[in-house]
Each structure stands twice: as C-alpha cells, then as structure tokens.
C-alpha cells in the first residue's frame, strides 16, 4: 500500500502495481529497503505458487478452472511481475490446495 496524494493534499490508500512501485522508489517516495522487501516478497510468493502448482500436477489451465483466474494473470504472479491482492493470493493458494502462509514462507 502507498499513500497517493490527491489534489486537495489529502491521502488515500490504494495498492501499488510493480511499475508504480518502482516509479515511487525512483521519485524518492520509499526507502530502497522497503521496495526491495516488497519485490522479494512478490517473487517469493510467485516461485512458491509455481512450485506448489507443479508438485500438485496442475497446469495453468487447471488453475484457471479451479480459481477463475486468467492464465495470463497466473503467469504474471508466478513470475513476480505484479502484486496480487490478498484475495487473489488466497484464491490461488486454495486452487493449489495450500495454506496461504505456506506460499509466503521463504523456501530453501
């Protein structure tokens, strides 16, 4: 989440997409360590999701059928290119029959 300034100088909360996150970093809105942690977190979730999907013998098409998530979105999540919402992460975790927290854990 980030604070986005409105025209009135007030702030509203909204999720950041990968490119927005990087732009905010480049514009000095976030410390480098925060950006690094967020980027690493989404990549870790994506790697763990892909590993769980393959281990379960599921194809991207199977996930689309189970979760109603388009294959393109799944591909972007698995490659760590986007920041999925908590709802999407939960839906994907359920589709691969894993607890969400397991997909957020660092893997060896």
C-alpha positions in Angstrom: 0.0 0.0 0.0 1.1 3.5 -0.5 -0.2 7.0 0.1 -1.2 8.7 -3.0 -1.6 12.5 -2.8 -4.9 13.8 -4.0 -5.4 17.3 -5.4 -6.6 18.5 -2.0 -3.4 17.4 -0.4 -5.2 14.6 1.4 -4.1 11.0 1.1 -5.9 7.8 0.1 -4.8 4.3 0.3 -4.5 2.1 -2.7 -2.4 -0.9 -3.9 0.6 -0.3 -6.0 1.5 -2.2 -9.2 5.1 -3.2 -9.9 5.8 -0.3 -12.2 4.2 2.2 -9.9 6.2 0.9 -7.0 9.4 1.3 -9.0 8.4 4.8 -10.1 7.7 5.8 -6.5 11.1 4.4 -5.4 12.8 6.4 -8.2 11.0 9.5 -7.2 12.2 9.1 -3.6 8.8 8.2 -2.1 10.0 4.9 -0.5 13.3 3.8 1.1 15.2 1.3 -1.1 14.9 -1.4 1.6 11.1 -1.2 1.5 11.0 -1.5 -2.2 13.4 -4.4 -2.1 11.3 -6.3 0.5 8.1 -5.9 -1.5 9.8 -7.0 -4.7 11.3 -10.0 -3.0 8.0 -10.9 -1.3 6.1 -11.0 -4.5 8.8 -13.0 -6.3 8.9 -15.5 -3.4 5.1 -15.9 -3.5 5.2 -16.5 -7.2 8.0 -19.1 -7.0 6.3 -20.9 -4.2 3.0 -20.9 -6.1 4.5 -22.3 -9.2 6.3 -25.0 -7.2 3.1 -25.9 -5.5 1.2 -26.0 -8.8 3.7 -28.2 -10.5 4.0 -30.5 -7.4 0.3 -30.9 -7.5 0.4 -31.8 -11.2 -1.7 -28.8 -12.2 -1.4 -26.8 -15.4 -2.2 -23.1 -15.7 -5.4 -24.1 -17.4 -6.3 -26.2 -14.3 -5.8 -23.2 -12.1 -8.0 -21.1 -14.3 -10.8 -23.7 -14.0 -10.4 -24.0 -10.2 -9.8 -20.4 -9.3 -11.4 -18.4 -12.1 -8.1 -16.6 -12.5 -7.0 -16.0 -16.1 -3.8 -17.8 -17.2 -2.2 -14.5 -18.1 -2.6 -13.3 -14.5 -1.3 -16.5 -13.1 1.8 -16.3 -15.3 2.4 -12.7 -14.1 2.0 -13.7 -10.5 4.3 -16.7 -10.8 7.0 -14.6 -12.5 6.7 -11.9 -9.7 5.7 -9.2 -12.1 2.6 -8.0 -10.3 1.5 -7.5 -6.7 -1.7 -9.6 -6.4 -4.3 -8.7 -3.9 -4.8 -10.7 -0.7 -8.0 -12.1 -2.2 -6.2 -13.3 -5.4 -3.4 -14.8 -3.3 -5.9 -16.7 -1.2 -7.8 -17.9 -4.2 -4.6 -19.1 -5.9 -3.5 -20.8 -2.6 -6.8 -22.6 -2.4 -6.5 -23.7 -6.1 -3.2 -25.5 -5.3 -4.6 -26.8 -2.0 -2.1 -24.9 0.1 -2.4 -22.6 3.1 -1.6 -19.0 2.0 1.0 -18.7 4.8 2.9 -21.6 3.3 3.3 -19.8 0.0 4.6 -16.7 1.8 7.3 -18.6 3.6 10.9 -18.4 2.3 11.7 -21.7 0.5 15.0 -23.5 0.6 
